[in-house]
Amino acid sequence: MEGRDDFIKELFQKKYEQLIRKGYRLTGDMQRAQDLVQETFLSR
């Protein structure tokens, strides 16, 4: 399970900015975009 957690952490760090930008384009709201990205990774 630890290997999976490490992978998800690394993925989050690598893709966070890209996902925020995409979320912002979809929602038009930076705070909502950040919330969506964080909720996605926390709900694993």
C-alpha positions as CSV (number, residue, x, y, z in Angstrom):
1,M,0.0,0.0,0.0
2,E,2.9,2.4,0.7
3,G,4.1,2.1,-2.9
4,R,0.7,3.1,-4.1
5,D,0.7,6.1,-1.7
6,D,4.1,7.2,-3.0
7,F,2.9,6.9,-6.6
8,I,-0.2,9.0,-5.9
9,K,1.9,11.6,-4.1
10,E,4.4,11.8,-7.0
11,L,1.6,12.0,-9.5
12,F,-0.1,14.8,-7.6
13,Q,3.1,16.8,-7.4
14,K,3.9,16.3,-11.1
15,K,0.4,17.1,-12.4
16,Y,-1.1,19.5,-9.9
17,E,-0.5,22.7,-11.9
18,Q,-1.8,21.1,-15.1
19,L,-4.9,19.9,-13.4
20,I,-5.5,23.2,-11.7
21,R,-5.3,25.0,-15.1
22,K,-7.7,22.5,-16.7
23,G,-10.1,22.8,-13.7
24,Y,-10.0,26.6,-14.0
25,R,-10.8,26.4,-17.7
26,L,-13.8,24.2,-16.9
27,T,-15.1,26.1,-13.9
28,G,-13.9,29.7,-14.4
29,D,-13.2,29.7,-10.6
30,M,-9.7,29.2,-9.3
31,Q,-10.8,28.2,-5.8
32,R,-13.3,25.7,-7.2
33,A,-10.6,24.3,-9.5
34,Q,-8.2,23.8,-6.6
35,D,-10.9,22.2,-4.5
36,L,-11.8,19.8,-7.3
37,V,-8.2,18.7,-7.7
38,Q,-7.7,18.2,-4.0
39,E,-11.0,16.3,-3.6
40,T,-10.1,14.0,-6.4
41,F,-6.8,13.0,-4.9
42,L,-8.2,12.8,-1.3
43,S,-11.1,10.6,-2.3
44,R,-8.9,7.7,-3.5
